[in-house]
Amino acid sequence: MPALTRFQLEQLSFQVDHRRAGEDSGPSLRICDAGGAERLRFDCFRFTPHFHLDDASEFTGYGPVLDPIRWAIEGLRSDLPGWLARTGYTGPTDFDVSECEATLQAVESSLRNPPARLDDLDLASLKTRLSEKWNTYPDDIHPAWVAEMDFPLAEPIRRVLERAVDLSDIGYPIAPRDTGLREAFCDRMQKLYDWEITPRRVEILTDVVQALYVGMLAYSEPGDGAVVQTSIYPPFFDAVRETGRKLVEHRLIAPVAGREMDRAGYQLDLEPLRGAVDPRTRILLFCNPHNPTGRVFRRDELEALAELARQQDWIVLSDEIHQDLVYPGFEHIPFATLSDDAASRTVTITSATKGFNIPGLRTCVAHFGSAEIQARFNGAVPRHVRGGIGLLGLYATVAAWRHSDPWLDEVRDYLEQNRAFVLDFVRNELPEIRIQAPESTYFAWLDCRDLSLDPSPARFFYEHAKVALSDGANFGTGWEDFARLNFATSRALLREILEKLAKAVRNR
Ligand SMILES: Cc1ncc(COP(=O)(O)O)c(C=O)c1O
């Protein structure tokens, strides 16, 4: 019998489980009376959602509905006493409205989110994936590079995708403005950061890197400069170079050997940056939380940078795609929330694809702090050059932002334990590698300078450990002796990866 989750509303018990029934499966909600007898059951199944009144053998199909869970919850929300009366229930039904609402919300969340099975990954099936992570290298190489997680999809996302496939509902998407995506984003920003924004200032794009490129074209001319903090996610360099702009490199300061590595994070030192910029420097390409170091910049660091942006009159393209994966003790602060001035010059670019692990669905949002910068962005290239947005990405993103936080919470907890495991392992078994506890996301930025690995750490580990890491050289000049490890996998697979790295170093 699968685990039941129970919620009490006065004398009624609401019980949620996730089950299979023949070929069908899905979440089930039972409402039981004070004596424990089942009064009502909603089986919100994939193929034939239905309900049972009183006598569990009688079943009534919902008919075609968009969302069987929503159908059940909305029915109860609008008339719980009426539903109970249909079962012959004669107990009290004068429920407190807010208690009833809180119970229904908790029930809905539980119906939508069975426990995620994060520990239960099978290497052989992962290897059959066709995504970039699993398909770039030969079969004997264990991939731990590109930013994909190995975990199963959040159930609410799986359900919207399955629904579309079951119904062959893959026609043209309705206009992005009507999908509810922009509203879902604004509500999320309000809930997470108390940041009040309007859907009118939100554009939907296919991906974050696209937004960086369009931003480069919109806010600068060929030959103008763009500031990039290195080490950095490599497409930042491409966005500058391929649009003919000039790279203004601003190196983060690596922690000093011998200092307490946990606390001395990669630092933004603005002094060298002040000396490197000139009047043709127009754009700050900012990454926060930062890939690859995992830094989540503090308010004082951000304010100093925002002040420099004000003095230099920069547009800030703030890539905040890793914002969902921040560890306890750290706080993500959207750059645009720092001040009115920061807001007016900032394009905030983010997506559900990183936190909820759906990068193949190619959906992203850009928020503009002023109508003026939004108009410049929209005028930079004809709209069709930006491409159309896929229906599945739109619906999956709404499902992620509206319904999948329980999954995200589990993933974050799991990643936090993986982070501790990596730190412990590296410090004990690979003491020559310096490592910093990332404040966010699932990368360990491995400082391999003391090992002098030839020709590079990533190449060495690829050849001698059969593990594919991301090569530090791609993250900027001066970072060639670093490598990025992706630890978003099961603990067992992570252990295998780390043991391979340690063995290769021991046998070198
Ligand atoms: C900082 C950063 N920005 C952007 C992306 C990619 O986003 P998208 O796939 O939406 O272009 C990644 C992917 O790892 C990333 O780490």
The ligand as an SDF file (V2000), in Angstrom:
LIG
                    3D

 16 16  0  0  0  0  0  0  0  0999 V2000
   24.2960   31.0680  -16.1330 C   0  0  0  0  0  0  0  0  0  0  0  0
   23.5550   30.3640  -17.2200 C   0  0  0  0  0  0  0  0  0  0  0  0
   22.8530   31.0610  -18.0960 N   0  0  0  0  0  0  0  0  0  0  0  0
   22.1750   30.4600  -19.0890 C   0  0  0  0  0  0  0  0  0  0  0  0
   22.1870   29.0930  -19.2130 C   0  0  0  0  0  0  0  0  0  0  0  0
   21.4620   28.4570  -20.3430 C   0  0  0  0  0  0  0  0  0  0  0  0
   20.1760   28.9040  -20.4050 O   0  0  0  0  0  0  0  0  0  0  0  0
   19.3180   28.6280  -21.7120 P   0  0  0  0  0  0  0  0  0  0  0  0
   19.3640   27.1500  -21.9240 O   0  0  0  0  0  0  0  0  0  0  0  0
   17.9740   29.1380  -21.3570 O   0  0  0  0  0  0  0  0  0  0  0  0
   19.9750   29.3900  -22.7920 O   0  0  0  0  0  0  0  0  0  0  0  0
   22.9030   28.3260  -18.3090 C   0  0  0  0  0  0  0  0  0  0  0  0
   22.9350   26.8700  -18.4560 C   0  0  0  0  0  0  0  0  0  0  0  0
   23.6490   26.1880  -17.8010 O   0  0  0  0  0  0  0  0  0  0  0  0
   23.6060   28.9740  -17.2870 C   0  0  0  0  0  0  0  0  0  0  0  0
   24.2970   28.2850  -16.3850 O   0  0  0  0  0  0  0  0  0  0  0  0
  1  2  1  0
  2  3  1  0
  2 15  2  0
  3  4  2  0
  4  5  1  0
  5  6  1  0
  5 12  2  0
  6  7  1  0
  7  8  1  0
  8  9  2  0
  8 10  1  0
  8 11  1  0
 12 13  1  0
 12 15  1  0
 13 14  2  0
 15 16  1  0
M  END
$$$$
